[in-house]
Amino acid sequence: MELEIGNNTAWYIVKFLEENSVEAVPVNWFKDLNHCYWPPYKDTVVAEAIRLNEVPSKSWKLYNCKLLSKSKIVDYPTAMKKACRAQYESELSEAESATNNSIKRIKKKNKKYDDTMSDEEYSTPNKRTKLIPFPPTFVNSANAIGNVDIIHKEKTKEEEIIYRQFPITCLEHFNKLDDELKQIKLSKVDVYDALVKNMSLIGGSSFSELLRRILKTILTNQVAEQFSWFGRQKKLSFATTALADLVKSAVKIKYKEETDKHIECVAGTWLAKAKERMKNPTTN
């Protein structure tokens, strides 16, 4: 197979072998079929560099990689959607397998990355991949999957599967997880209550800080930017989701006196600033 480098405004889906992560990479970042460059930026800046097909500089490092897509993708939203689905489905498979393997080692087949793709478009990797938005050496720790380790460690199998899916990286991921939470809340009250309790243990020196830390744990800025609390300004409504109920319940364990209105105000402000945080990571 040969790389198609003719059109620089295009992307390939790749797996970083050493970091065990998946990403959409601009075609002009490749040195050859098995190596590509990666910028030494923070994750939000990297996302913009990927979107704009930034030209690599001498400060960029070379990484071993495996090409997953057999043809280049010329549409950026499509490239990100396919990379996101690959990350989400493989991480979910890994979370379930890891939990089962603690009792008995079970061999599982790899899932297809995208059930809408042909077999010719994707080649299947030999190992399952981890849900990491970008290679971990560059990821803001607050948005890495390892972030869930700050939550209480005594978890049931159902809790572990949920925690392994944070932070949410795309709307498809959000919707699937939200549906899971709705079912758990209705049919597994004890599991839901444990989720709420453990989420409240993330910590914070004040009500507002706890709330922001919870939101930062479960959502990437790229997903948060698509929501407002009540769905205004042509955005999606966060208030009507099971995740919103989970967040409010977790906060009220520590701050029982806080009203829904105050929670909605602080959470709404955090959602509204998602785009600003993508440009300036130091923004709360």
For each residue, the residues with C-beta under 8 A, 3 or more apart:
1: 33 67 70
2: 33
3: 12 27 30 32 33 67
4: 7 10 27 71 72
5: 8 27 28 30
6:
7: 4 10 27 72 74
8: 5 26 27 28 53
9: 53 74
10: 4 7 26 27 72 73 74
11: 24 25 26 27 50 72 73 76 79
12: 3 24 25 27 30 67 68 69 72 73
13: 22 23 24 25 67 68 69 73 79 82 83 86 113 122
14: 22 23 24 25 36 65 66 67 68 69
15: 20 21 22 65 66 68 125 129
16: 19 20 21 22 23 38 63 64 65 135
17: 20 63 64 65 66
18: 63 64
19: 16 63 132 135 136 137
20: 15 16 17 127 129 130 132
21: 15 16 87 129 130 132 134 135 136
22: 13 14 15 16 68 83 86 87 90 129 132
23: 13 14 16 50 83 133 134 135
24: 11 12 13 14 50 73 79 80 82 83
25: 11 12 13 14 29 30 36 50 65
26: 8 10 11 29 50 53 54
27: 3 4 5 7 8 10 11 12 30 53 72
28: 5 8 53 55 56
29: 25 26 36 37 38 56 60
30: 3 5 12 25 27 33 35 36 37
31: 35 36 37 62
32: 3 35
33: 1 2 3 30 67
34: 64 65 66 67
35: 30 31 32 62 63 64 65
36: 14 25 29 30 31 62 63 65
37: 29 30 31 56 60 61 62 63
38: 16 29 46 60 61 62 63 135 138
39: 45 46 49 54 56 57 59 60 138
40: 59 60 61 138
41: 45 46 49 138
42: 45 46 138 140 281
43: 46 47 133 134 138 139 140 143 281
44: 47 48 140 221 277 278 279 281
45: 39 41 42 48 49 281
46: 38 39 41 42 43 49 50 134 138
47: 43 44 50 51 134 222 278
48: 44 45 51 52 54 278
49: 39 41 45 46 52 54
50: 11 23 24 25 26 46 47 53 54
51: 47 48 76
52: 48 49
53: 8 9 26 27 28 50
54: 26 39 48 49 50
55: 28
56: 28 29 37 39 60
57: 39 60
58:
59: 39 40
60: 29 37 38 39 40 56 57
61: 37 38 40
62: 31 35 36 37 38
63: 16 17 18 19 35 36 37 38 135
64: 16 17 18 34 35
65: 14 15 16 17 25 34 35 36
66: 14 15 17 34 125
67: 1 3 12 13 14 33 34 70 123
68: 12 13 14 15 22 86 113 122 123 125
69: 12 13 14 72 73 82 121 122
70: 1 67 120 121 122 123
71: 4 121
72: 4 7 10 11 12 27 69
73: 10 11 12 13 24 69 78 79 82
74: 7 9 10
75: 78 79
76: 11 51 79 80
77: 80 81
78: 73 75 81 82
79: 11 13 24 73 75 76 82 83
80: 24 76 77 83 84 170
81: 77 78 84 85 170 172
82: 13 24 69 73 78 79 85 86 113 114 117
83: 13 22 23 24 79 80 86 87
84: 80 81 87 88 169 170 172 173
85: 81 82 88 89 113 114 170 172
86: 13 22 68 82 83 89 90 113 114 129
87: 21 22 83 84 90 91 129 131 132 133 169
88: 84 85 91 92 131 165 169 170 172 173 176
89: 85 86 92 93 111 112 113
90: 22 86 87 93 94 110 111 113 128 129 130 131
91: 87 88 94 95 129 130 131 145 164 165
92: 88 89 95 96 161 164 165
93: 89 90 96 97 108 110 111 128
94: 90 91 97 98 128 129 130 131 164
95: 91 92 98 99 160 161 164 165
96: 92 93 99 100 108 161
97: 93 94 100 101 106 108 128
98: 94 95 101 102 160 164
99: 95 96 102 157 160 161
100: 96 97 103 104 106
101: 97 98 104 105 106
102: 98 99
103: 100
104: 100 101
105: 101
106: 97 100 101
107:
108: 93 96 97
109:
110: 90 93 124 125 128
111: 89 90 93
112: 89 115 117 122 124
113: 13 68 82 85 86 89 90 117 122
114: 82 85 86 117 122
115: 112
116:
117: 82 112 113 114 121 122
118: 121 122
119: 122
120: 70
121: 69 70 71 117 118
122: 13 68 69 70 112 113 114 117 118 119
123: 67 68 70
124: 110 112
125: 15 66 68 110 128 129
126:
127: 20
128: 90 93 94 97 110 125
129: 15 20 21 22 86 87 90 91 94 125
130: 20 21 90 91 94 145
131: 87 88 90 91 94 145 164 165 169
132: 19 20 21 22 87 135 136 139 144 145
133: 23 43 87 139 143 144 167 169 220
134: 21 23 43 46 47 138 139
135: 16 19 21 23 38 63 132 138 139
136: 19 21 132 139 144 146
137: 19
138: 38 39 40 41 42 43 46 134 135
139: 43 132 133 134 135 136 143 144
140: 42 43 44 143 144 281
141: 144 146 147
142: 147 216 217
143: 43 133 139 140 147 167 216 220 221
144: 132 133 136 139 140 141 147 167
145: 91 130 131 132 148 164 166 167
146: 136 141 149
147: 141 142 143 144 150 166 167 217
148: 145 151 163 164 166 217
149: 146 153
150: 147 202 203 217
151: 148 163 198 199 201 202 217
152: 155 197 198 201
153: 149
154:
155: 152 159 160 163 194 198
156: 159 160 191 194
157: 99 160 161
158: 161 162 184 188 191
159: 155 156 162 163 191 194 195 198
160: 95 98 99 155 156 157 163 164
161: 92 95 96 99 157 158 164 165
162: 158 159 165 166 177 180 181 184 195
163: 148 151 155 159 160 166 198
164: 91 92 94 95 98 131 145 148 160 161
165: 88 91 92 95 131 161 162 168 173 177
166: 145 147 148 162 163 217 218
167: 133 143 144 145 147 216 217 218 219 220 223
168: 165 173 174 177 218 219 220 223
169: 84 87 88 131 133 173 220 222 223
170: 80 81 84 85 88 173 174 222 223
171: 174 175 223 226 236
172: 81 84 85 88 175 176
173: 84 88 165 168 169 170 176 177 223
174: 168 170 171 177 178 219 223 243
175: 171 172 178 179
176: 88 172 173 179 180
177: 162 165 168 173 174 180 181 243
178: 174 175 181 182 241 242 243
179: 175 176 182 183 242
180: 162 176 177 183 184
181: 162 177 178 184 185 192 195 242 243 246
182: 178 179 185 186 242
183: 179 180 186 187 188
184: 158 162 180 181 187 188 191 192 195
185: 181 182 188 189 192 242 245
186: 182 183
187: 183 184
188: 158 183 184 185 191 192
189: 185 192 193
190: 193 194
191: 156 158 159 184 188 194 195
192: 181 184 185 188 189 195 196 246
193: 189 190 196 197
194: 155 156 159 190 191 197 198
195: 159 162 181 184 191 192 198 199 246
196: 192 193 199 200 246 249 250 253
197: 152 193 194 200 201 250 253
198: 151 152 155 159 163 194 195 201
199: 151 195 196 202 214 217 246 247 250
200: 196 197 210 250 251 253 254
201: 151 152 197 198
202: 150 151 199 210 213 214 217 250
203: 150 210 213
204: 207 208 209 210 211 212 213
205: 209
206: 209 210
207: 204 210 211 251 254 255 258 262 266
208: 204 211 212 266
209: 204 205 206 212 213
210: 200 202 203 204 206 207 213 214 251 254 255
211: 204 207 208 214 215 247 251 263 266 267 270
212: 204 208 209 215 216 266 270 284
213: 202 203 204 209 210 216 217
214: 199 202 210 211 217 218 247 250 251
215: 211 212 218 219 224 247 267 270 271
216: 142 143 167 212 213 219
217: 142 147 148 150 151 166 167 199 202 213 214
218: 166 167 168 214 215 243 247
219: 167 168 174 215 216 223 224
220: 133 143 167 168 169 223 224
221: 44 143 224 225 274 275 277 278
222: 47 169 170 225 226 274 278
223: 167 168 169 170 171 173 174 219 220 226 227
224: 215 219 220 221 227 270 271 274
225: 221 222 271 274 275 278
226: 171 222 223 235 236
227: 223 224 231 235 236 237 238 271
228: 231 232 233 235 236 237 238 268 271 272
229: 237 238 239 264 267 268 271
230: 237 239 268
231: 227 228 235 236 237 238 239 240
232: 228 235
233: 228
234:
235: 226 227 228 231 232
236: 171 226 227 228 231
237: 227 228 229 230 231 240 241
238: 227 228 229 231 241 243 244 267 271
239: 229 230 231 244 264
240: 231 237 244
241: 178 237 238 244 245
242: 178 179 181 182 185 245 246
243: 174 177 178 181 218 238 246 247
244: 238 239 240 241 247 248 267
245: 185 241 242 248 249
246: 181 192 195 196 199 242 243 249 250
247: 199 211 214 215 218 243 244 250 251 263 267
248: 244 245 251 252 260 263
249: 196 245 246 252 253
250: 196 197 199 200 202 214 246 247 253 254
251: 200 207 210 211 214 247 248 254 255 258 263
252: 248 249 255 256 258 263
253: 196 197 200 249 250 256
254: 200 207 210 250 251
255: 207 210 251 252 258
256: 252 253
257:
258: 207 251 252 255 262 263
259: 262 263
260: 248 263 264
261: 264 265
262: 207 258 259 265 266
263: 211 247 248 251 252 258 259 260 266 267
264: 229 239 260 261 267 268
265: 261 262 268 269
266: 207 208 211 212 262 263 269 270
267: 211 215 229 238 244 247 263 264 270 271
268: 228 229 230 264 265 271 272
269: 265 266 272 273
270: 211 212 215 224 266 267 273 274 284
271: 215 224 225 227 228 229 238 267 268 274
272: 228 268 269
273: 269 270 276 277 283 284
274: 221 222 224 225 270 271 277 278
275: 221 225 278 279
276: 273 279 280 283
277: 44 221 273 274 280 281 283 284
278: 44 47 48 221 222 225 274 275
279: 44 275 276
280: 276 277 283
281: 42 43 44 45 140 277
282:
283: 273 276 277 280
284: 212 270 273 277
